Amino acid sequence: MKVTIELPEEVLQLVAALDEHGSAEAVLVELAARAADGVCRPGAWERQWLHQAFGDAWEERMEPDPRAPQWRERPRRR
């Protein structure tokens, strides 16, 4: 899926500094992947990072993933 976002130039420059080639896009893709790991894996180091950034209320919207309920979660089915 393609997502289009608008960010201030200063933010893009700062984010791009994290990539050895200066690619803000590569950094944003990596950040999204790390966030996804933190959401689906309760034991992942990224989860603490997500708690700092977003609080912990989002965990109430999660449920065990039937494919691996002991170590993975997914968004709660409605």
Jmol script that loads the backbone (N, CA, C; Angstrom):
load data "model"
ATOM      1  N   MET A   1       0.844  -1.168   0.000  1.00  0.00           N
ATOM      2  CA  MET A   1       0.000   0.000   0.000  1.00  0.00           C
ATOM      3  C   MET A   1       0.891   1.234   0.000  1.00  0.00           C
ATOM      4  N   LYS A   2       0.501   2.213  -0.738  1.00  0.00           N
ATOM      5  CA  LYS A   2       1.246   3.460  -0.797  1.00  0.00           C
ATOM      6  C   LYS A   2       0.543   4.487   0.087  1.00  0.00           C
ATOM      7  N   VAL A   3       1.339   5.214   0.878  1.00  0.00           N
ATOM      8  CA  VAL A   3       0.823   6.251   1.765  1.00  0.00           C
ATOM      9  C   VAL A   3       1.548   7.543   1.433  1.00  0.00           C
ATOM     10  N   THR A   4       0.802   8.616   1.308  1.00  0.00           N
ATOM     11  CA  THR A   4       1.395   9.922   1.040  1.00  0.00           C
ATOM     12  C   THR A   4       1.194  10.811   2.255  1.00  0.00           C
ATOM     13  N   ILE A   5       2.291  11.403   2.734  1.00  0.00           N
ATOM     14  CA  ILE A   5       2.217  12.323   3.868  1.00  0.00           C
ATOM     15  C   ILE A   5       2.979  13.593   3.528  1.00  0.00           C
ATOM     16  N   GLU A   6       2.600  14.665   4.175  1.00  0.00           N
ATOM     17  CA  GLU A   6       3.309  15.925   4.007  1.00  0.00           C
ATOM     18  C   GLU A   6       4.006  16.260   5.320  1.00  0.00           C
ATOM     19  N   LEU A   7       5.303  16.537   5.237  1.00  0.00           N
ATOM     20  CA  LEU A   7       6.086  16.898   6.406  1.00  0.00           C
ATOM     21  C   LEU A   7       6.868  18.169   6.110  1.00  0.00           C
ATOM     22  N   PRO A   8       7.123  18.967   7.132  1.00  0.00           N
ATOM     23  CA  PRO A   8       7.947  20.160   6.921  1.00  0.00           C
ATOM     24  C   PRO A   8       9.356  19.763   6.469  1.00  0.00           C
ATOM     25  N   GLU A   9       9.962  20.591   5.656  1.00  0.00           N
ATOM     26  CA  GLU A   9      11.302  20.327   5.129  1.00  0.00           C
ATOM     27  C   GLU A   9      12.302  20.082   6.259  1.00  0.00           C
ATOM     28  N   GLU A  10      12.194  20.853   7.339  1.00  0.00           N
ATOM     29  CA  GLU A  10      13.123  20.673   8.459  1.00  0.00           C
ATOM     30  C   GLU A  10      13.008  19.270   9.056  1.00  0.00           C
ATOM     31  N   VAL A  11      11.790  18.771   9.194  1.00  0.00           N
ATOM     32  CA  VAL A  11      11.586  17.421   9.726  1.00  0.00           C
ATOM     33  C   VAL A  11      12.208  16.395   8.788  1.00  0.00           C
ATOM     34  N   LEU A  12      11.996  16.544   7.499  1.00  0.00           N
ATOM     35  CA  LEU A  12      12.569  15.613   6.524  1.00  0.00           C
ATOM     36  C   LEU A  12      14.093  15.618   6.574  1.00  0.00           C
ATOM     37  N   GLN A  13      14.689  16.776   6.712  1.00  0.00           N
ATOM     38  CA  GLN A  13      16.149  16.864   6.792  1.00  0.00           C
ATOM     39  C   GLN A  13      16.668  16.171   8.049  1.00  0.00           C
ATOM     40  N   LEU A  14      15.982  16.380   9.167  1.00  0.00           N
ATOM     41  CA  LEU A  14      16.410  15.748  10.411  1.00  0.00           C
ATOM     42  C   LEU A  14      16.275  14.229  10.332  1.00  0.00           C
ATOM     43  N   VAL A  15      15.155  13.765   9.815  1.00  0.00           N
ATOM     44  CA  VAL A  15      14.931  12.324   9.676  1.00  0.00           C
ATOM     45  C   VAL A  15      15.942  11.729   8.703  1.00  0.00           C
ATOM     46  N   ALA A  16      16.225  12.410   7.613  1.00  0.00           N
ATOM     47  CA  ALA A  16      17.166  11.915   6.610  1.00  0.00           C
ATOM     48  C   ALA A  16      18.571  11.738   7.172  1.00  0.00           C
ATOM     49  N   ALA A  17      18.902  12.489   8.210  1.00  0.00           N
ATOM     50  CA  ALA A  17      20.228  12.373   8.818  1.00  0.00           C
ATOM     51  C   ALA A  17      20.452  10.987   9.433  1.00  0.00           C
ATOM     52  N   LEU A  18      19.393  10.253   9.695  1.00  0.00           N
ATOM     53  CA  LEU A  18      19.515   8.910  10.268  1.00  0.00           C
ATOM     54  C   LEU A  18      19.972   7.874   9.246  1.00  0.00           C
ATOM     55  N   ASP A  19      19.838   8.176   7.968  1.00  0.00           N
ATOM     56  CA  ASP A  19      20.190   7.239   6.904  1.00  0.00           C
ATOM     57  C   ASP A  19      21.533   7.604   6.300  1.00  0.00           C
ATOM     58  N   GLU A  20      22.393   6.623   6.079  1.00  0.00           N
ATOM     59  CA  GLU A  20      23.726   6.897   5.538  1.00  0.00           C
ATOM     60  C   GLU A  20      23.682   7.539   4.148  1.00  0.00           C
ATOM     61  N   HIS A  21      22.575   7.346   3.427  1.00  0.00           N
ATOM     62  CA  HIS A  21      22.439   7.936   2.093  1.00  0.00           C
ATOM     63  C   HIS A  21      21.548   9.176   2.106  1.00  0.00           C
ATOM     64  N   GLY A  22      21.085   9.572   3.278  1.00  0.00           N
ATOM     65  CA  GLY A  22      20.261  10.765   3.388  1.00  0.00           C
ATOM     66  C   GLY A  22      18.839  10.605   2.887  1.00  0.00           C
ATOM     67  N   SER A  23      18.322   9.397   2.960  1.00  0.00           N
ATOM     68  CA  SER A  23      16.975   9.132   2.452  1.00  0.00           C
ATOM     69  C   SER A  23      15.946   9.178   3.581  1.00  0.00           C
ATOM     70  N   ALA A  24      15.149  10.229   3.619  1.00  0.00           N
ATOM     71  CA  ALA A  24      14.076  10.323   4.604  1.00  0.00           C
ATOM     72  C   ALA A  24      13.066   9.205   4.375  1.00  0.00           C
ATOM     73  N   GLU A  25      12.809   8.857   3.128  1.00  0.00           N
ATOM     74  CA  GLU A  25      11.853   7.791   2.818  1.00  0.00           C
ATOM     75  C   GLU A  25      12.310   6.466   3.430  1.00  0.00           C
ATOM     76  N   ALA A  26      13.583   6.131   3.289  1.00  0.00           N
ATOM     77  CA  ALA A  26      14.105   4.879   3.854  1.00  0.00           C
ATOM     78  C   ALA A  26      13.960   4.870   5.373  1.00  0.00           C
ATOM     79  N   VAL A  27      14.209   5.999   5.994  1.00  0.00           N
ATOM     80  CA  VAL A  27      14.083   6.089   7.448  1.00  0.00           C
ATOM     81  C   VAL A  27      12.628   5.894   7.864  1.00  0.00           C
ATOM     82  N   LEU A  28      11.697   6.538   7.176  1.00  0.00           N
ATOM     83  CA  LEU A  28      10.286   6.416   7.528  1.00  0.00           C
ATOM     84  C   LEU A  28       9.778   4.986   7.337  1.00  0.00           C
ATOM     85  N   VAL A  29      10.252   4.313   6.302  1.00  0.00           N
ATOM     86  CA  VAL A  29       9.878   2.917   6.085  1.00  0.00           C
ATOM     87  C   VAL A  29      10.410   2.060   7.234  1.00  0.00           C
ATOM     88  N   GLU A  30      11.645   2.297   7.638  1.00  0.00           N
ATOM     89  CA  GLU A  30      12.235   1.538   8.750  1.00  0.00           C
ATOM     90  C   GLU A  30      11.510   1.823  10.066  1.00  0.00           C
ATOM     91  N   LEU A  31      11.175   3.072  10.313  1.00  0.00           N
ATOM     92  CA  LEU A  31      10.434   3.415  11.533  1.00  0.00           C
ATOM     93  C   LEU A  31       9.076   2.721  11.567  1.00  0.00           C
ATOM     94  N   ALA A  32       8.395   2.677  10.430  1.00  0.00           N
ATOM     95  CA  ALA A  32       7.101   1.990  10.366  1.00  0.00           C
ATOM     96  C   ALA A  32       7.266   0.501  10.652  1.00  0.00           C
ATOM     97  N   ALA A  33       8.317  -0.111  10.129  1.00  0.00           N
ATOM     98  CA  ALA A  33       8.558  -1.534  10.369  1.00  0.00           C
ATOM     99  C   ALA A  33       8.841  -1.793  11.845  1.00  0.00           C
ATOM    100  N   ARG A  34       9.644  -0.929  12.472  1.00  0.00           N
ATOM    101  CA  ARG A  34       9.951  -1.080  13.904  1.00  0.00           C
ATOM    102  C   ARG A  34       8.688  -0.894  14.740  1.00  0.00           C
ATOM    103  N   ALA A  35       7.847   0.080  14.371  1.00  0.00           N
ATOM    104  CA  ALA A  35       6.591   0.296  15.101  1.00  0.00           C
ATOM    105  C   ALA A  35       5.694  -0.930  14.964  1.00  0.00           C
ATOM    106  N   ALA A  36       5.609  -1.503  13.780  1.00  0.00           N
ATOM    107  CA  ALA A  36       4.791  -2.697  13.574  1.00  0.00           C
ATOM    108  C   ALA A  36       5.296  -3.854  14.434  1.00  0.00           C
ATOM    109  N   ASP A  37       6.618  -4.012  14.532  1.00  0.00           N
ATOM    110  CA  ASP A  37       7.170  -5.049  15.408  1.00  0.00           C
ATOM    111  C   ASP A  37       6.739  -4.833  16.851  1.00  0.00           C
ATOM    112  N   GLY A  38       6.780  -3.590  17.309  1.00  0.00           N
ATOM    113  CA  GLY A  38       6.387  -3.290  18.674  1.00  0.00           C
ATOM    114  C   GLY A  38       4.912  -3.520  18.932  1.00  0.00           C
ATOM    115  N   VAL A  39       4.095  -3.295  17.940  1.00  0.00           N
ATOM    116  CA  VAL A  39       2.652  -3.503  18.096  1.00  0.00           C
ATOM    117  C   VAL A  39       2.334  -4.997  18.161  1.00  0.00           C
ATOM    118  N   CYS A  40       2.930  -5.799  17.311  1.00  0.00           N
ATOM    119  CA  CYS A  40       2.546  -7.215  17.236  1.00  0.00           C
ATOM    120  C   CYS A  40       3.315  -8.116  18.189  1.00  0.00           C
ATOM    121  N   ARG A  41       4.450  -7.662  18.722  1.00  0.00           N
ATOM    122  CA  ARG A  41       5.250  -8.520  19.592  1.00  0.00           C
ATOM    123  C   ARG A  41       5.365  -7.909  20.984  1.00  0.00           C
ATOM    124  N   PRO A  42       4.615  -8.422  21.958  1.00  0.00           N
ATOM    125  CA  PRO A  42       4.628  -7.860  23.308  1.00  0.00           C
ATOM    126  C   PRO A  42       6.012  -7.797  23.942  1.00  0.00           C
ATOM    127  N   GLY A  43       6.893  -8.709  23.628  1.00  0.00           N
ATOM    128  CA  GLY A  43       8.222  -8.716  24.237  1.00  0.00           C
ATOM    129  C   GLY A  43       9.265  -7.909  23.491  1.00  0.00           C
ATOM    130  N   ALA A  44       8.893  -7.280  22.400  1.00  0.00           N
ATOM    131  CA  ALA A  44       9.861  -6.549  21.581  1.00  0.00           C
ATOM    132  C   ALA A  44      10.324  -5.273  22.277  1.00  0.00           C
ATOM    133  N   TRP A  45      11.599  -4.906  22.066  1.00  0.00           N
ATOM    134  CA  TRP A  45      12.119  -3.668  22.648  1.00  0.00           C
ATOM    135  C   TRP A  45      11.338  -2.475  22.131  1.00  0.00           C
ATOM    136  N   GLU A  46      10.807  -2.559  20.925  1.00  0.00           N
ATOM    137  CA  GLU A  46      10.086  -1.436  20.320  1.00  0.00           C
ATOM    138  C   GLU A  46       8.804  -1.088  21.085  1.00  0.00           C
ATOM    139  N   ARG A  47       8.257  -2.048  21.824  1.00  0.00           N
ATOM    140  CA  ARG A  47       6.998  -1.795  22.524  1.00  0.00           C
ATOM    141  C   ARG A  47       7.171  -0.688  23.561  1.00  0.00           C
ATOM    142  N   GLN A  48       8.276  -0.687  24.279  1.00  0.00           N
ATOM    143  CA  GLN A  48       8.508   0.379  25.257  1.00  0.00           C
ATOM    144  C   GLN A  48       8.613   1.737  24.567  1.00  0.00           C
ATOM    145  N   TRP A  49       9.214   1.744  23.397  1.00  0.00           N
ATOM    146  CA  TRP A  49       9.327   2.968  22.606  1.00  0.00           C
ATOM    147  C   TRP A  49       7.925   3.457  22.228  1.00  0.00           C
ATOM    148  N   LEU A  50       7.043   2.539  21.840  1.00  0.00           N
ATOM    149  CA  LEU A  50       5.676   2.915  21.485  1.00  0.00           C
ATOM    150  C   LEU A  50       4.905   3.431  22.698  1.00  0.00           C
ATOM    151  N   HIS A  51       5.123   2.838  23.860  1.00  0.00           N
ATOM    152  CA  HIS A  51       4.477   3.334  25.078  1.00  0.00           C
ATOM    153  C   HIS A  51       4.903   4.769  25.363  1.00  0.00           C
ATOM    154  N   GLN A  52       6.162   5.062  25.168  1.00  0.00           N
ATOM    155  CA  GLN A  52       6.658   6.423  25.383  1.00  0.00           C
ATOM    156  C   GLN A  52       6.026   7.394  24.395  1.00  0.00           C
ATOM    157  N   ALA A  53       5.891   6.971  23.161  1.00  0.00           N
ATOM    158  CA  ALA A  53       5.388   7.858  22.111  1.00  0.00           C
ATOM    159  C   ALA A  53       3.866   7.984  22.097  1.00  0.00           C
ATOM    160  N   PHE A  54       3.140   6.883  22.390  1.00  0.00           N
ATOM    161  CA  PHE A  54       1.692   6.859  22.195  1.00  0.00           C
ATOM    162  C   PHE A  54       0.895   6.488  23.435  1.00  0.00           C
ATOM    163  N   GLY A  55       1.564   6.275  24.566  1.00  0.00           N
ATOM    164  CA  GLY A  55       0.856   5.808  25.751  1.00  0.00           C
ATOM    165  C   GLY A  55       0.579   4.321  25.621  1.00  0.00           C
ATOM    166  N   ASP A  56      -0.293   3.794  26.473  1.00  0.00           N
ATOM    167  CA  ASP A  56      -0.539   2.357  26.405  1.00  0.00           C
ATOM    168  C   ASP A  56      -2.000   1.977  26.135  1.00  0.00           C
ATOM    169  N   ALA A  57      -2.867   2.955  25.904  1.00  0.00           N
ATOM    170  CA  ALA A  57      -4.282   2.657  25.643  1.00  0.00           C
ATOM    171  C   ALA A  57      -4.467   1.813  24.384  1.00  0.00           C
ATOM    172  N   TRP A  58      -3.571   1.926  23.422  1.00  0.00           N
ATOM    173  CA  TRP A  58      -3.699   1.175  22.170  1.00  0.00           C
ATOM    174  C   TRP A  58      -3.643  -0.334  22.415  1.00  0.00           C
ATOM    175  N   GLU A  59      -3.006  -0.769  23.505  1.00  0.00           N
ATOM    176  CA  GLU A  59      -2.913  -2.205  23.775  1.00  0.00           C
ATOM    177  C   GLU A  59      -4.286  -2.835  24.010  1.00  0.00           C
ATOM    178  N   GLU A  60      -5.245  -2.025  24.460  1.00  0.00           N
ATOM    179  CA  GLU A  60      -6.603  -2.530  24.667  1.00  0.00           C
ATOM    180  C   GLU A  60      -7.268  -2.909  23.341  1.00  0.00           C
ATOM    181  N   ARG A  61      -6.731  -2.407  22.243  1.00  0.00           N
ATOM    182  CA  ARG A  61      -7.287  -2.705  20.919  1.00  0.00           C
ATOM    183  C   ARG A  61      -6.609  -3.914  20.267  1.00  0.00           C
ATOM    184  N   MET A  62      -5.819  -4.632  21.055  1.00  0.00           N
ATOM    185  CA  MET A  62      -5.092  -5.785  20.535  1.00  0.00           C
ATOM    186  C   MET A  62      -5.665  -7.075  21.114  1.00  0.00           C
ATOM    187  N   GLU A  63      -5.414  -8.198  20.398  1.00  0.00           N
ATOM    188  CA  GLU A  63      -5.801  -9.518  20.868  1.00  0.00           C
ATOM    189  C   GLU A  63      -4.714 -10.503  20.455  1.00  0.00           C
ATOM    190  N   PRO A  64      -4.648 -11.678  21.101  1.00  0.00           N
ATOM    191  CA  PRO A  64      -3.664 -12.675  20.681  1.00  0.00           C
ATOM    192  C   PRO A  64      -3.881 -13.066  19.217  1.00  0.00           C
ATOM    193  N   ASP A  65      -2.797 -13.222  18.506  1.00  0.00           N
ATOM    194  CA  ASP A  65      -2.852 -13.676  17.119  1.00  0.00           C
ATOM    195  C   ASP A  65      -2.970 -15.202  17.137  1.00  0.00           C
ATOM    196  N   PRO A  66      -4.047 -15.772  16.579  1.00  0.00           N
ATOM    197  CA  PRO A  66      -4.223 -17.225  16.636  1.00  0.00           C
ATOM    198  C   PRO A  66      -3.101 -18.016  15.978  1.00  0.00           C
ATOM    199  N   ARG A  67      -2.347 -17.382  15.095  1.00  0.00           N
ATOM    200  CA  ARG A  67      -1.231 -18.086  14.446  1.00  0.00           C
ATOM    201  C   ARG A  67      -0.075 -18.327  15.409  1.00  0.00           C
ATOM    202  N   ALA A  68       0.059 -17.484  16.439  1.00  0.00           N
ATOM    203  CA  ALA A  68       1.142 -17.621  17.423  1.00  0.00           C
ATOM    204  C   ALA A  68       0.728 -16.866  18.685  1.00  0.00           C
ATOM    205  N   PRO A  69      -0.322 -17.329  19.376  1.00  0.00           N
ATOM    206  CA  PRO A  69      -0.891 -16.576  20.493  1.00  0.00           C
ATOM    207  C   PRO A  69       0.067 -16.357  21.656  1.00  0.00           C
ATOM    208  N   GLN A  70       1.112 -17.155  21.775  1.00  0.00           N
ATOM    209  CA  GLN A  70       2.024 -17.005  22.890  1.00  0.00           C
ATOM    210  C   GLN A  70       3.002 -15.842  22.723  1.00  0.00           C
ATOM    211  N   TRP A  71       3.203 -15.353  21.500  1.00  0.00           N
ATOM    212  CA  TRP A  71       4.169 -14.270  21.329  1.00  0.00           C
ATOM    213  C   TRP A  71       3.794 -13.211  20.292  1.00  0.00           C
ATOM    214  N   ARG A  72       2.602 -13.299  19.717  1.00  0.00           N
ATOM    215  CA  ARG A  72       2.188 -12.274  18.744  1.00  0.00           C
ATOM    216  C   ARG A  72       0.781 -11.790  19.057  1.00  0.00           C
ATOM    217  N   GLU A  73       0.531 -10.536  18.719  1.00  0.00           N
ATOM    218  CA  GLU A  73      -0.803  -9.956  18.839  1.00  0.00           C
ATOM    219  C   GLU A  73      -1.196  -9.347  17.509  1.00  0.00           C
ATOM    220  N   ARG A  74      -2.485  -9.068  17.369  1.00  0.00           N
ATOM    221  CA  ARG A  74      -3.007  -8.409  16.174  1.00  0.00           C
ATOM    222  C   ARG A  74      -4.101  -7.441  16.621  1.00  0.00           C
ATOM    223  N   PRO A  75      -4.474  -6.500  15.760  1.00  0.00           N
ATOM    224  CA  PRO A  75      -5.599  -5.617  16.117  1.00  0.00           C
ATOM    225  C   PRO A  75      -6.855  -6.460  16.345  1.00  0.00           C
ATOM    226  N   ARG A  76      -7.599  -6.124  17.376  1.00  0.00           N
ATOM    227  CA  ARG A  76      -8.826  -6.841  17.748  1.00  0.00           C
ATOM    228  C   ARG A  76      -9.812  -6.813  16.583  1.00  0.00           C
ATOM    229  N   ARG A  77     -10.360  -7.963  16.252  1.00  0.00           N
ATOM    230  CA  ARG A  77     -11.394  -8.054  15.210  1.00  0.00           C
ATOM    231  C   ARG A  77     -12.698  -7.535  15.793  1.00  0.00           C
ATOM    232  N   ARG A  78     -13.457  -6.821  15.019  1.00  0.00           N
ATOM    233  CA  ARG A  78     -14.703  -6.229  15.505  1.00  0.00           C
ATOM    234  C   ARG A  78     -15.873  -7.129  15.303  1.00  0.00           C
TER     235      ARG A  78
END
end "model"
wireframe off; spacefill off
backbone 0.3
color backbone group
